[in-house]
């Protein structure tokens, strides 16, 4: 639905429950048809999606294709593997269950709610929807009202291509979200900030509704001396400043070996000039901050440390240049919350133990990056830190691998998705044990006299 009275939300959910009860969504052929329908809808409305994302975030068209419309790859992956995913899996049983067979049947949960964010407002709605469809659910989508143009396009696409009794969109502000969260769902999937994630989880607790929370946090990037400097600089610059830094897995701050710090900073200056020119505000390849509220929040961070690259800004354009700041204290405000913008603090270390200690003293991040060819250092960082995921010698690219589950840990999230993980998130694995009639041993039946020694032997 594109515009619907909030009082009708309960009716939409009820209609979806009735549709789910028909069993139609459990048909694998139906699921494949709907995934193909979704892909075709995206292709058909490609230009409208591009225009909406440009209007909301001033996104460059190439970024739109690789980070938003590229979600089509997730659809293709699901279509390719869904027949395997949906098959019951036979599992082994122990010898004392020799007359039994055991299988695991994945079954859909029912009616699910997907709440999307504003930073990748198309991809981060469609990607979990792919999992919900593949697993056989009905879904209600709540796009972010902050990315209003994309929200409107998503609503129009879904309304045109899907029956609202199967998939529906609810647009609106916080009141719409509150109304949805007051209802009972079979799963809630939320992408956004940690503070709102806590509100989602509290609302879900009322009905014991399971949740997937894709949050964020301050994702550290450790830079060792044993690197290819040119490649390292280019990959950090891209991962940090794509979408003007408004990426949940962007490198949030750099932990740089003191020996290579100057060379790294010189490399960042050069690379930023190559990417966006001498005046990034004029670059067609550089996005804008989503809203004035977020612009003002980011401007406060520029008061910390020393700006050594960038810092230029223009409120009317919601523009902040790609910025690097040095001499940052771990107590500064820029180090207290996720930056979520084009500001990159640098902290130097002399021993990697200092970097690991800093990371471990903070809430667990969604991503951790390490640039080093040193295998022992790679192993040490993997063993001594905890994060939702790790990418070594690159940034952000881990999100594009469908075979890797994506999700956080601790404050950075609960649960994961992408590929098979998406299917699992929106499924219940139903355990089924079956006995035969060809034999019926009486050791477990009353009377029990004289049977205890046998039981002890079986359990021993």
C-alpha positions in Angstrom: 0.0 0.0 0.0 1.3 3.4 -0.8 -0.9 5.4 1.6 -3.0 3.6 4.2 -4.6 4.6 7.4 -2.7 3.3 10.4 -5.9 1.9 11.7 -5.9 -0.6 8.9 -2.6 -2.2 9.8 -4.3 -4.8 11.8 -6.5 -5.7 8.9 -3.5 -6.1 6.6 -1.8 -8.4 9.0 -4.9 -10.5 9.4 -5.3 -10.8 5.6 -1.7 -12.0 5.4 -2.3 -14.6 8.1 -5.3 -15.9 6.2 -3.3 -16.0 3.0 -0.5 -17.8 4.8 -2.9 -20.4 6.2 -3.9 -21.3 2.6 -0.5 -23.0 2.3 0.2 -21.3 -1.0 3.5 -19.8 0.2 4.8 -23.2 1.2 4.8 -24.3 -2.5 8.4 -24.0 -3.7 7.3 -23.3 -7.2 5.3 -20.4 -5.9 8.3 -19.0 -4.0 10.5 -19.2 -7.2 7.9 -17.4 -9.2 7.7 -14.6 -6.6 11.5 -14.3 -6.5 11.5 -14.0 -10.3 8.7 -11.5 -10.0 10.7 -9.4 -7.6 13.8 -9.4 -9.9 11.7 -8.4 -12.9 10.1 -5.6 -10.8 13.5 -4.2 -10.0 14.6 -4.3 -13.6 11.4 -2.7 -14.8 11.6 0.1 -12.3 15.4 0.5 -12.4 15.4 4.2 -13.5 12.9 5.2 -10.8 15.0 3.5 -8.2 18.1 5.4 -9.5 16.3 8.7 -9.4 14.9 8.1 -5.9 18.4 7.3 -4.5 19.9 10.3 -6.1 17.1 12.5 -4.6 17.6 11.1 -1.1 21.4 10.7 -0.9 22.8 12.2 -4.1 24.2 8.8 -4.8 26.4 8.4 -7.8 24.9 6.0 -10.3 27.7 3.5 -10.2 27.3 3.2 -6.4 23.6 2.7 -6.8 24.2 -0.2 -9.1 26.8 -2.0 -7.0 25.3 -1.3 -3.6 21.5 -1.1 -4.2 20.3 -2.6 -7.5 23.1 -5.2 -7.2 20.8 -6.9 -4.7 19.5 -8.8 -7.7 22.5 -11.1 -7.1 20.9 -12.2 -3.9 17.7 -13.1 -5.8 19.6 -15.1 -8.3 21.5 -16.9 -5.6 18.3 -17.8 -3.8 16.6 -19.1 -7.0 19.6 -21.2 -7.7 19.7 -22.9 -4.3 16.1 -22.9 -3.0 15.4 -26.4 -4.1 18.3 -27.6 -2.0 17.5 -25.4 1.0 13.9 -26.5 1.2 14.6 -30.3 1.1 14.3 -32.2 4.4 17.7 -33.0 5.7 18.4 -36.5 7.0 20.5 -36.6 10.1 22.2 -39.6 11.8 20.8 -41.3 15.0 22.8 -43.2 17.6 22.9 -47.0 17.7 20.3 -47.2 20.5 17.8 -45.5 18.0 18.6 -48.0 15.3 15.0 -48.5 14.3 14.4 -44.8 13.9 15.0 -42.2 11.1 15.5 -38.5 11.8 15.0 -35.5 9.5 14.9 -31.7 9.7 12.2 -30.0 7.8 12.6 -26.2 7.2 9.2 -24.5 7.4 8.2 -20.9 7.1 7.5 -18.8 10.2 4.3 -17.0 9.0 3.9 -13.2 8.8 7.2 -11.3 9.2 8.0 -7.6 9.6 11.0 -6.0 7.8 12.1 -2.5 9.0 14.7 -0.9 6.8 17.2 1.9 7.3 17.9 5.1 5.3 21.5 4.7 4.3 21.0 1.9 1.7 17.2 2.3 1.7 16.5 0.0 -1.3 19.1 -2.8 -0.9 18.6 -3.2 2.9 14.8 -3.7 2.4 15.0 -6.0 -0.6 17.8 -8.3 0.7 15.9 -9.6 3.8 12.7 -9.7 1.7 14.5 -12.2 -0.6 15.1 -14.5 2.4 11.5 -14.1 3.6 10.1 -15.1 0.2 12.5 -18.0 -0.2 11.6 -19.3 3.2 7.8 -19.1 2.3 6.6 -16.3 4.5 4.2 -13.3 4.0 5.9 -10.0 4.7 5.1 -6.4 5.7 7.8 -3.9 4.8 8.4 -0.6 6.6 10.9 1.5 4.7 12.7 4.4 6.3 10.7 7.7 6.1 14.0 9.6 6.1 14.8 8.3 2.6 11.3 9.4 1.5 11.8 9.2 -2.2 13.1 5.6 -2.1 10.3 4.7 0.4 7.7 5.9 -2.1 9.3 3.9 -5.0 9.5 0.7 -2.9 5.8 1.1 -2.0 4.8 1.6 -5.6 6.8 -1.3 -6.9 5.5 -3.7 -4.3 1.9 -2.6 -4.7 2.1 -3.0 -8.5 3.7 -6.5 -8.4 2.5 -8.2 -5.3 -0.9 -8.9 -3.6 -0.9 -7.0 -0.3 -2.2 -10.2 1.3 1.2 -11.6 0.5 3.6 -8.6 0.6 2.7 -5.1 1.7 4.4 -1.8 2.4 3.6 0.5 5.3 5.0 4.0 4.8 5.1 6.6 7.6 7.1 8.0 10.5 7.6 6.9 14.0 3.9 6.6 14.6 3.6 4.0 11.9 6.5 2.0 13.3 5.0 2.1 16.8 1.7 0.9 15.4 3.4 -2.0 13.6 5.4 -2.9 16.7 2.3 -3.1 18.8 1.1 -6.0 16.6 2.1 -9.7 16.8 4.5 -11.0 14.1 6.3 -14.3 13.7 9.6 -12.6 13.1 10.9 -9.0 13.1 13.9 -8.1 11.0 15.4 -4.6 11.7 18.4 -2.8 10.3 19.4 0.4 12.0 21.1 1.8 15.1 21.6 0.1 18.4 19.3 2.5 20.4 16.3 1.7 18.1 17.3 -1.9 18.1 16.7 -2.0 21.9 13.3 -0.5 21.3 12.5 -3.2 18.7 13.6 -6.0 21.0 11.5 -4.6 23.9 8.4 -4.5 21.7 9.1 -8.0 20.4 9.4 -9.4 23.9 5.6 -8.7 24.5 4.8 -11.6 22.1 8.1 -13.5 22.4 8.7 -12.6 18.8 12.1 -13.6 17.5 14.2 -10.8 16.1 17.1 -10.2 13.8 18.9 -7.0 14.6 21.4 -5.7 12.1 22.9 -2.8 13.9 26.4 -1.2 13.6 29.1 0.1 15.9 32.6 1.5 15.5 34.3 -0.9 13.0 38.1 -0.6 13.5 40.7 -0.9 10.8 44.2 -2.0 11.8 47.0 -1.1 9.4 50.3 -3.0 9.8 53.6 -2.2 8.1 53.6 -5.4 6.0 51.3 -4.2 3.3 51.0 -2.9 -0.3 50.5 0.7 0.6 48.9 1.8 -2.7 46.3 -1.0 -2.6 45.7 -0.4 1.1 45.1 3.3 0.7 42.7 2.8 -2.2 40.7 0.2 -0.5 40.4 2.1 2.8 39.4 5.3 0.9 36.7 3.5 -1.1 35.3 1.7 1.9 35.2 4.7 4.1 33.9 7.4 1.7 31.4 5.4 -0.5 27.9 6.8 0.2 29.7 9.7 2.1 30.6 7.3 4.9 27.0 6.4 5.7 27.7 2.7 5.7 27.2 0.4 8.8 30.4 -1.5 8.0 32.6 1.4 6.9 35.9 1.6 8.6 35.0 3.9 11.5 38.6 4.6 12.7 42.1 3.6 11.8 44.6 2.0 14.1 47.9 2.6 12.3 51.4 1.4 13.0 53.4 4.5 13.9 56.2 3.5 11.4 53.8 3.8 8.4 51.5 6.5 9.6 53.0 9.4 7.6 53.1 7.3 4.4 49.5 6.3 4.9 48.3 9.8 5.4 50.2 11.0 2.3 48.6 8.2 0.4 45.1 9.1 1.6 45.6 12.7 0.5 46.7 11.5 -3.0 43.9 8.9 -3.3 41.1 11.3 -2.2 42.3 13.8 -4.9 42.3 11.0 -7.5 38.8 9.8 -6.4 37.0 13.2 -6.0 39.3 15.9 -7.3 40.5 19.0 -5.6 36.9 20.1 -4.8 34.8 17.1 -3.9 31.6 19.2 -3.6 31.7 19.4 -7.4 32.3 15.7 -7.9 29.5 13.6 -9.4 31.0 10.6 -7.5 30.4 11.8 -4.0 27.2 11.5 -2.0 25.5 13.8 0.5 24.5 13.5 4.1 20.9 12.3 4.4 19.4 15.1 6.6 20.2 18.3 8.4 20.0 16.5 11.7 22.7 14.1 10.7 24.8 16.9 9.2 24.7 18.8 12.5 25.7 15.7 14.4 28.7 15.1 12.2 29.8 18.7 12.4 30.2 18.3 16.1 32.8 15.6 15.5 35.0 18.0 13.6 35.7 19.8 16.9 37.7 16.8 18.0 41.4 16.3 17.2 43.1 18.0 14.3 41.7 18.0 10.7 44.6 17.1 8.4 42.6 16.3 5.3 39.2 17.9 4.2 36.9 19.4 6.8 35.2 21.7 4.2 31.4 21.7 4.5 28.3 23.4 3.3 25.1 23.2 5.3 22.7 24.0 2.5 24.1 21.1 0.4 24.4 18.8 3.5 28.0 18.4 2.2 31.0 17.4 4.3 34.2 16.8 2.4 36.0 13.5 2.9 37.8 14.3 6.2 40.7 12.7 8.1 41.5 13.8 11.7 44.6 13.1 13.7 45.6 13.5 17.3 42.3 11.9 18.5 41.8 10.7 22.0 39.8 7.6 22.7 37.7 9.9 25.0 36.7 12.3 22.3 33.1 12.4 21.2 34.1 11.1 17.7 35.4 7.9 19.4 32.3 7.5 21.6 29.7 6.6 19.0 29.5 5.3 15.4 30.5 8.2 13.1 28.3 7.2 10.1 29.7 9.9 7.9 32.8 11.0 5.9 35.1 11.5 8.9 38.0 9.2 9.6 40.0 9.5 12.8 43.5 8.1 13.0 45.1 6.6 16.1 48.7 5.4 16.0 50.1 2.4 17.8 53.6 1.1 18.3 52.7 -2.5 19.3 49.6 -4.2 17.9 48.7 -5.3 21.4 47.7 -1.6 22.0 45.3 -1.8 19.0 43.8 -5.1 20.1 43.4 -3.8 23.7 41.5 -0.7 22.5 39.2 -2.8 20.3 38.5 -5.3 23.1 37.7 -2.5 25.6 34.8 -1.4 23.4 31.5 -2.9 22.4 31.9 -5.6 19.7 31.8 -4.0 16.2 29.9 -5.2 13.2 33.1 -5.4 11.1 36.8 -5.5 11.7 39.5 -4.8 9.1 43.1 -5.8 9.1 45.7 -4.8 6.5 48.7 -7.1 6.8 50.4 -9.9 5.0 51.8 -11.2 8.2 50.0 -14.6 8.7 50.9 -14.7 12.4 49.4 -11.2 13.0 46.3 -12.2 11.0 45.9 -15.3 13.3 46.4 -13.2 16.4 43.9 -10.6 15.5 41.3 -13.2 14.6 41.8 -15.0 17.9 42.0 -12.0 20.2 39.2 -9.9 18.9 35.4 -10.4 18.5 33.3 -8.8 15.7 30.4 -9.6 13.5 32.7 -10.3 10.6 36.3 -9.7 9.5 37.8 -8.6 6.2 41.5 -8.9 5.7 43.3 -6.6 3.2 40.1 -5.0 2.0 37.0 -3.2 3.2 33.2 -3.6 2.9 33.5 -6.3 0.2 32.5 -9.1 2.7 28.9 -7.9 2.4 28.8 -9.0 -1.3 29.6 -12.7 -0.7 26.2 -14.5 -0.5 27.8 -17.7 1.0 29.1 -15.7 4.0 26.5 -15.0 6.8 26.3 -11.3 7.6 25.4 -10.0 11.0 26.7 -8.6 14.3 27.5 -9.8 17.8 26.8 -8.1 21.1 25.9 -4.5 20.6 26.3 -4.8 16.8 23.4 -7.1 16.3 21.6 -10.4 16.7 21.3 -13.0 14.0 22.5 -12.9 10.4 21.4 -13.1 6.8 22.5 -13.3 3.1 22.2 -16.4 1.0 21.4 -19.6 3.0 21.6 -17.6 6.2 18.6 -15.4 5.1 16.6 -18.6 4.4 17.5 -19.9 7.8 16.6 -16.7 9.5 13.1 -16.8 8.2 12.6 -20.5 8.7 11.9 -22.8 11.6 13.9 -26.1 11.5 11.3 -28.7 12.5 12.8 -31.9 13.9 11.0 -35.0 12.9 11.7 -38.5 14.4 10.1 -41.5 12.9 10.0 -45.1 14.2 9.1 -48.3 12.4 6.8 -51.1 13.3 9.1 -54.0 12.5 10.5 -54.2 16.1 9.4 -53.0 19.5 11.9 -53.6 22.3 10.3 -53.5 25.7 13.2 -52.1 27.8 11.6 -48.7 28.3 8.1 -50.0 29.3 6.8 -50.7 32.8 7.2 -52.8 34.8 10.8 -51.7 35.3 12.0 -54.5 37.7 15.3 -56.0 36.5 15.8 -53.4 33.7 18.0 -50.9 35.5 21.4 -52.7 34.8 20.6 -52.7 31.1 19.7 -49.0 31.1 22.9 -48.2 32.9 24.9 -50.1 30.4 23.2 -48.3 27.5 23.8 -44.9 29.1 27.4 -45.8 30.0 
